[in-house]
Amino acid sequence: MYPIDSRLSRKYWEKEIKGLTAWLLHRVKEANAQGLILGVSGGVDSAVVAGLVKIAFSDTSLGLILPCDSSPEEVRDAHLVCDTVGIRKLVIDLADPRLYLLERVQKGLAELSPGMEQVPVGRLTDANLRARLRMCTLYAVANALNYLVVGTDNAAEVYTGYFTKYGDGGVDLLPLARYVKREVRELAQELGIPASIIQKAPSAGLWSGQTDEAELGVTYEEIDAYLEGKSVREKTRDRIEFLHRSSEHKRKVPPVYPREDDKELS
């Protein structure tokens, strides 16, 4: 069971939900868009965002369920999230596009260098491809509907860079980026998300048996404590700071060569 700190009152979370949905409404209006779309994984972060999106745009919001050789449990939980919050849903299976791209990459590598056809594409390459395929699909649907794409990354994921560059990091809005994982679970409770979703082990669903905390090498509870300025073990602090430094490039726009004869761009 994951700890949920109830120091903050229900009234506080009601106010936060009101503020978050007002912010989403403002951003859509500012962009002259029509609504919001998100990828629903069946985890607590996407469940909270789905709930907020549905409140902000009851009729012009959409949850995409994007299985990519995903487990039946992941797909089941994604449907449960959409059905619980009442958001429209659309399922687009990405298993075939993923397989096609991986095969083309392997074939291309073999043509480039004989013998490369025997070298398997790495697990991380495959995982990032899945995330980027989902991003492309989200934007294809979003462009057709004139919706903005809403991301689901929380404060721990943003700080440690635990997201795929141009994958799940490729979004228009990040409503949860200032909320630690514990707070996301509190928001989920307030939004009526099922306990089975709130308490499930966090996973990006990148491969069978994958969990966020095992991949990060640190728990969300420890990252939350660090971000809140609490005392953590030196080993924990070093790991979190390493993750933050090594992922800095993900949080910035690509660097541009500063030509001396260029005028400053406004």
N, C-alpha and C positions, 0 to 999 in steps of 0.2 A: 504493500500500500504506500502511496506517495503522500507525504504530509501536506495538509492544506491549512495554512495559518488563517484563522478567522479573527485576527485582531481588528481588521477593518470591518465596519458595519455593512449591513445590507444596503442601508441608505447611501453609503459611500459608493458601492458598486453600481447602484441604480444611477447615480449621478455620472459615474464614469461611462456607463453604457450610453446615456443620453448625450454626453460630450462626444463620444466616438462616432455615434451615428450622425450627429450634426456635422462633424468634420467630414465624414464620407459624403454627405449631401452637398456640402460646400465645394468639395473637390470636384465632384461630378459636374456641378453647375458651372464652375470655373473653367472646366475643360470643354464645355458645350457637349458633353456626352449624354447618353440616355440611361445608363445604369451601370451595374457592376457584375463582374464575373470572377470566380476563383476556382482553383483546382481543389477538390475535396478528397483528402487522403483517408479519412476515417480516424485521424488523430485529433487530439484536443485542440491544437492550434487552429487547424482548418475548421473544426467544429465551431469554435468561438467566432472566427471571422465569418463563417456562413450565417451564424445567428445575427451578427451585427449587420451584415449586408442585407439580409432578409428584412430586418427592421427598417433600415434606411430606404430600401427600394423593394416594397412588397411585390410589385408586379414586374419590375424590370431588373431582375437579378437572376443569376444562373450559377449553379454549381456543376462543374465538369468533373466527371469521374473518369479517370484516364488509366485504366489498367495496362500494364506493360509486363506481361508474364508475372503478374502479381498473384499473391496468394488469395484463395477464396475468402479468407477472413478479412483481408484488407478491403476487398470490394464490398463485402457484406457490411462492414463498419461504415464505409463511405455512404452507402445507401441509407443506413440507419441515421447518420448525421443529417443528410438531406431531408429525410422523412420527418425527423424530429423537429427541425427548425422550420419545415414547410417551404423550403426553397425549391424552385424548379431545378430539375437535374437532366443532364445529358451524358450518356456513356459513349466514349469513343475509345476503342481498343487500339493500342499502339504496338502490340506485339509484332505484327507483320512489318510495319515500317522500321522498327528497331532491328529485326532480323535482316531485312533487306540492306540497311545501311551497314551493319556489321559485316555482312558478306561482301559488300562492295569495297569496304575498307580493306578487308583481308585480301581480296583479289588485287586491289591496287597496290598493296604492299608487296605482294608476290611478284607483280610485274616490275615494280621498282627495284626489287632485290630478290633474285631467285633463292628459294628456301624460306622466305618470310611467310609463306602460306602455312608453315608448320608452327609459327609463333602465334599463340592465342592472344586475342585482344584482352588487355588487362581488365580486372574487375572494376577498377576505378573509372577507366575509360567507358566501360559499359554503363556504370551507374550514372556518370555525368551525361552520357547520351540520353538515357531515359529522362533525366530532369530537363534536358534541353528540348527533347521532343515534346514534352508536356508544355513547356513554355511556348513553343511554336504553335501548338494546337490551341492553347488558350488565346493567343493573339489572333489567330486566324478567325476564331469565333467572335472574339471581342471586336475586331475590325468590322466584321459583317453586321454586328448589332450596334456599333458605336457605343460600346461599353468600355470602362476602364478595368484593368486587371488588378486585383487586390492580392497582395502577398500575405503569407501567414507566419513569417519569421518573427520570433520573439526576441527580447533583449539579449538573452544568452547566445542565441544563434547569430545575431548580428555582430555582437562583440567578438565572438570566437571565429567568425567567418564560416560557420557551419551551414553553408548553402552552396549550391553550384553556381559559379559565375555564368551569367547568361542562361541560367536554368531557372530554378526556383527563386534566384536572386533577380531575375528579369521581370519586374512588375512596375506598376504605376504608383501604387500606394502601399504603405506598410503601417497599418493601424496598431499592431502589437509590438512595434520595435522598442518601446519604452517600458514594456511590462516583462518582469521576470517570469519564469515558468510557473512558480507558485501562484502568482497573481493571475496568470492565464487560467489556471485551474479554478481559482475563485470566480473569475468571470464566467467560466463554463457552468459552474454551479448556479449562478444567478440567472443564466440563460436557459437553464433546464436541460443541459446536456446529460445524457445517460451516464451513470457512474462507470459503466464498463468502458466508455470512451475516455473519461477523465483519468481513470486509474491504469489504463493500458501502458505498457512500456513504450516510451517514445521511439519511433522508428521512421526513417525516411522511405522505407520500403525499397531500398536500392538493390538488395539481394536477399536470398532466403536466410532468415535468422538474424538479419542486421538490426542493431539497436544503436540509437544515437550515443548513449553514454559509453558503450563499449568502444565505439569508434573515436569518440572525443578523448577517452582516457580520463574522464572526470565526470562527476554527476552533475545534474542540473541543480540539485540542492547546493552543491559546493560553488557552482558558478553564480547562482543567485546570491549566496552569502558574500562572495567576492565583489559583485557589482553593487551590493548594498553597503560596502565598506566594513563588513564584519571580518573578524579574524578567521583566517583559514590556514591550513598547514602550508609550510614553505613549498613542499612538493606540489601541492595543488595550485598555489599561486604561480609557481614557475611554469606549470603546464598551461594555465589559462593565459598567461602573458605571452608564452611562446605561440599559442594559437592565434592570439590577437595580432602579434607582429607579422607572422607568416601569411596572414590573410588580408593584410592592409590593402593590397591591390584590388581586392574584391569590393572594397567600400569607396573606391575612387574612380573617376572617369579615366580612361586610358591616357598616359602621358603623351604630350605633343612636343616635337622638337622645336625649340624656340629660335627660329631664324633671326639673326641680328638685323636684317633689313626689313623685317615685317613690322608693320604698324600694329599696335596693340588692338586686338579684336574686342569690340564692345558687345 
